[in-house]
Amino acid sequence: MNLNISQAQGRVPVTVVDVHGDVDGSNYTDLITKGQEITKSGACNILMDLSDVRYMSSAGLLALHSIAMMARGGQAPDPESGWEAFRAVARDQSGGGQQNVKLLNPQARVRKVLETAGFDRFFEIHSDLTAAVASF
């Protein structure tokens, strides 16, 4: 997995994280670490471009949720806490959608994973970069 970070300007500054490659148990902590770097630098509006992600495992879902928590000023669940980290995702999802992290262009297979896990109710999903940036 490779990550490219850029900035876009809408009504507010938006940090665009362009994810290339699969996101799974072998690399999801790299995505969480990059999310920590971004949010510590002050970014709170993050657009995750998933157009080049062909596969995302449950570990990738945990990484997306962790970044959303950090963007809201919270702490990411400890990935080493096992099922408790996934319970934190479920608790957070029951509160409805969040506005700090949005997703762009997930491929059909990844979109199916997002929908199966209920992440399509937690994250706004966009298919157009300009509209996604303007949505913040």
N, C-alpha and C positions, 0 to 999 in steps of 0.2 A: 504494500500500500504506500502511495506517495500522496503528500498533501501540498497544495499550493494555496497561499493566503493572499487575498487582495482586498481592496476597499472599494465600496460603491457608495455613492451619495444619493439618497432620496431625501425625504423630509428630515431624516436623521442619518448619521453614518452607519453603514452596514459592513460588517466583516464577512467576506465570502470565503468559505473553506471548500476548496475544490478537491474532492476525494477521488483518487485514482486507484483502482484495484479492489479486491475483495476485502471485506472487513469481518474478521472472525477472531477466534480465540488466540491466534498467533500474533495479532497486531492491535487489538482493540485498545490496549493500554496506551499505545502511541497516540491514538486519537484523543483519549482522555487527557494525556499530558499536553497535547497541543491545545486542547480546550482550556486547560488550566493556564497556559501561557497567554492565550488570547484574552481570557477574562481578567487575569491579573493586570494586563496592560490597559484595562478599562473598557474593553468591548462588552457590550451587553445586547447588541442586536446582531445575531449571527445567522447567516444563510448557508446551509450545508448543501453544496451541489453534489448530488449523488448520480449524475448522469453517466459516470464512468465506473460505477460500482455494479458488478454483475452478480455478486453474492454478498449477503449480509446474514450472519448468524445471530443467535440471541446475545452473544457477547457484543456484537455491533450495536444492537438495540440498547444494551446497557450503556455503551459509550455515548450514544445520542442523548439518552436520558440524563446522563451525568453532565454533559455539556449544557443541557437546558437548566439543570439545577444550578450550576455555577454561573450561568448568565443571569439568573435571577438573584444572585448574591448568596446562594446557599452552598452547602458542601456536597460534593459528589459522594455517593455511597462507596464504601471501600470494596473494590472488586474482589478482594480476598475473603469477603464475608459470605460468599456463596449465595445461597438462596435468599438471605436477608437483603441482598442488593436487588434481587428481582421483586421481593415483596415491597421494597421502597418504590419501585417503578409502578406497581399495581396501586399502591396508596396514592401516589402522585397523579396517576391517570384518573382516578375516581373524582378528583377535584376539577376535571374538565381540561380544556385546552390551555396552553400557555402561549405567550406572544413573543418571547425573546429569541427563540430558535425556530427557524422554518426550513423546510426541505424543498429542494429544486430537482426536478426531473428524475425521480427514481425510475430505473428500468422496471419492466413488468414483473420480473421475478422478485426484485427487492420490494416493489410496491405491494406485492402479495404478502410478503413477510410482515411489512408494516401494518397492513390491514388485519392480518390474522392475529397479530399481537395487540391490536387496538390503537396503534400509534397514529393512525390516520385521524383519530379523534383528539389526540394530544398535540400533534404537530400539524400546522397548515402545510399543505403540499401544493407547490406551484409548478407550472410547466413553462413559464416565461420569466426570464431573468428580470426584465424591466418591471413587470407586474409584481414579482416577488419583492424586489427592493422597495417599490412604492408601498407595499403592504405594511411596512414597519412604521 
